[in-house]
Amino acid sequence: MSKSSDTIKLEPSWRAHLLPEFEQPYMKALKVFLQQQKQAGKIIYPPGSEYFNAFNLTPFEQVKVVILGQDPYHGPNQAHGLCFSVRKGVPFPPSLRNIFKEIQDDLGLPIPSHGCLNHWAEQGVLLLNSVLTVEQSKAAAHQGQGWEQFTDAVIRELNEKREGIVFMLWGSYAQKKGQFINVKKHCVLKSPHPSPLSSHRGFFGCKHFSQANAYLKSRKLAPVDWSVPD
């Protein structure tokens, strides 16, 4: 094991599955890119200690559901390493508000007072962005730098080494990224993205949250509590 991989702050079960990725040239290049961005004085979200927050809150063997996002939010104090989630006290971004509206319609749960989704992650919902960093105020600034290859490896490990996971693929980007998931081993739910641009084309009414819980129950697994407690 190299010295660089010794310093990776990653939950042990994920570390066991993903360590080879950190030795790949693309990940070493990504590390150099991020260092150069910081040296150039650019503000990167989320903070370095939270790049792998989704993994640290949801160990490999505990993953029940995967929700696939694209990039972290690029505004101050929003991103903290979980897709669609924002820190407490931060206004809901439009897509997150629409997710809460669908949960209210699907399960009758009230719209929560904040948008921090740690409660979901701690129950086994992997809130995975395809790209794990972004530059402040520049959406998609870190696309094509290597993160996509890393998160493809994450999905591949779950697809191959686990079974009975619910994958929620919202929008064409997520559906393309998850196109190799084995639908005989896993439950794959697809809909348009919850963005205001597309939510009325089928995200509203998709009932993915009740469908996910019905599938988990069918496998004798505890359903997810989709509420967001104060």
Salt bridges, closest charged atoms under 4 A:
ASP6 OD1 - ARG15 NH2 3.93
GLU21 OE2 - ARG156 NH2 3.71
GLU23 OE1 - LYS28 NZ 3.94
GLU50 OE1 - ARG87 NH2 2.70
GLU61 OE1 - ARG162 NE 3.93
ASP105 OD2 - LYS207 NZ 3.75
GLU135 OE2 - LYS138 NZ 3.74
ASP152 OD1 - LYS177 NZ 2.60
GLU157 OE1 - HIS17 ND1 2.84
GLU157 OE1 - LYS161 NZ 2.95
GLU163 OE2 - ARG219 NH2 3.39
ASP225 OD2 - HIS119 NE2 3.05
